[in-house]
Amino acid sequence: MLDFENLHPDTLAVRAGTLRTEFGEHSDAMHLTSSFVVGSAEEASLKFTGQMPGYIYSRFTNPTVSAFEQRLAAMEGAERCVATASGMSAILSLCMGLLKAGDHIVSSNSLFGATIQLFNAYLGKFGVTVTYVSPTDVDAWAQAVTPATKLFFLETPSNPLTEVADVAAIAAVAHSHNALLVVDNCFCSPALQQPLKLGADIVVHSATKYIDGQGRVLGGAVVGSHAVLEPIYLFLRTAGPTLSPFNAWVLLKGLETLGIRMKAHCEKAMELATWLEAQPQVAKVYYPGLKSHPQYDLAQRQQSGGGGVVSFDLVGGKAAAWALIDKVELMSRTANLGDTRTTITHPATTSHGRLTPEARAAAGIGDGLVRISVGLEHVGDLIADLQQGL
Ligand SMILES: *Cc1c(COP(=O)(O)O)cnc(C)c1O
């Protein structure tokens, strides 16, 4: 018998969770159905009460969705995964499943904009409070803990400045206060970083990014132990922000090529970052694979590659950043990331445009900052595109 636990993530990416029906499909079957038929009244009763395993209704789960859950769990080295309709519904479901009024979160101050909005505008309405700290200052996490702290939440590397948080050190702080550490692993994906193995308790994903990797569907996932995930699953099956079987099937295909895509994204991003560092119009480059990155050593230990996102400050400030973005001909002017197509964006006036100038400055988002999510085009063509724009 094959021991799946000892297989490499690249192998799990194409083999784990493979689902075959009586027809013996070599690829994964797609099960587009909202509900499932049972053979008897007794079987229905046993399945609804959880005394018999089996599929009931696709809000609860679906065979294609389960296949995606099993494959992603295997790649993250986790017992269990629950798939969701988007990355944001993964974060919402984990909060709804694990928190109650009066609870407190210690969170990185460098988060995806909608996550901050969810924490402040919606969790706040239900009496959950959040303290924001720097992802790179481990002592600040310890100091922010209160008796009500239930969760620590971070992204690493962060967006758009690619700050790298020390997952093992922050997990140790969380555990010494009986809190759980949640890591949003969207930027690295399990191909480059497995936060559960570093001590995190829960991983969340926007599968919309590198897991699909081809800009086709929205999806998300929460990954962790059976015990931690059970209340999150119960929220999901009750409230319904479930992954559709069609999107699960697309994401199963995405996982199969994740390892080789991430390797290519990293190589191209490294070449582009190295080139950018040598340009006189560029004041500073933010990329965890560069020796000049403040957490270079930590990134080397924690990630098996620098990832696909490179940010840089232009000497000429906002005018220079907008001019470059307007002049590129190959790169797509869009805020999405993790696609085969390279994207370019100006964080100060888009993803971080709603912040006050002071809050933006505190977050280190300068007016000359440009973020590139390096796709799979030839890097020579990407460099030429930036060169004519600079
Ligand atoms: C995009 C993104 C999300 C949200 O994911 P959706 O699939 O768009 O809902 C969460 N975290 C990070 C880091 C992201 O980049």
The ligand as an SDF file (V2000), in Angstrom:
LIG
                    3D

 15 15  0  0  0  0  0  0  0  0999 V2000
   -7.1380   37.8910   -2.5730 C   0  0  0  0  0  0  0  0  0  0  0  0
   -6.7620   37.6410   -1.1830 C   0  0  0  0  0  0  0  0  0  0  0  0
   -7.7200   37.2890   -0.2190 C   0  0  0  0  0  0  0  0  0  0  0  0
   -9.1990   37.1980   -0.5520 C   0  0  0  0  0  0  0  0  0  0  0  0
   -9.4670   36.2040   -1.4610 O   0  0  0  0  0  0  0  0  0  0  0  0
  -10.7590   36.1940   -2.4520 P   0  0  0  0  0  0  0  0  0  0  0  0
  -10.6610   34.8630   -3.0900 O   0  0  0  0  0  0  0  0  0  0  0  0
  -10.5930   37.3480   -3.3840 O   0  0  0  0  0  0  0  0  0  0  0  0
  -11.9590   36.3470   -1.5980 O   0  0  0  0  0  0  0  0  0  0  0  0
   -7.2950   37.0250    1.0640 C   0  0  0  0  0  0  0  0  0  0  0  0
   -5.9920   37.1150    1.4060 N   0  0  0  0  0  0  0  0  0  0  0  0
   -5.0380   37.4640    0.5110 C   0  0  0  0  0  0  0  0  0  0  0  0
   -3.6230   37.5470    0.9560 C   0  0  0  0  0  0  0  0  0  0  0  0
   -5.3890   37.7430   -0.8130 C   0  0  0  0  0  0  0  0  0  0  0  0
   -4.4390   38.1080   -1.6910 O   0  0  0  0  0  0  0  0  0  0  0  0
  1  2  1  0
  2  3  1  0
  2 14  2  0
  3  4  1  0
  3 10  2  0
  4  5  1  0
  5  6  1  0
  6  7  2  0
  6  8  1  0
  6  9  1  0
 10 11  1  0
 11 12  2  0
 12 13  1  0
 12 14  1  0
 14 15  1  0
M  END
$$$$
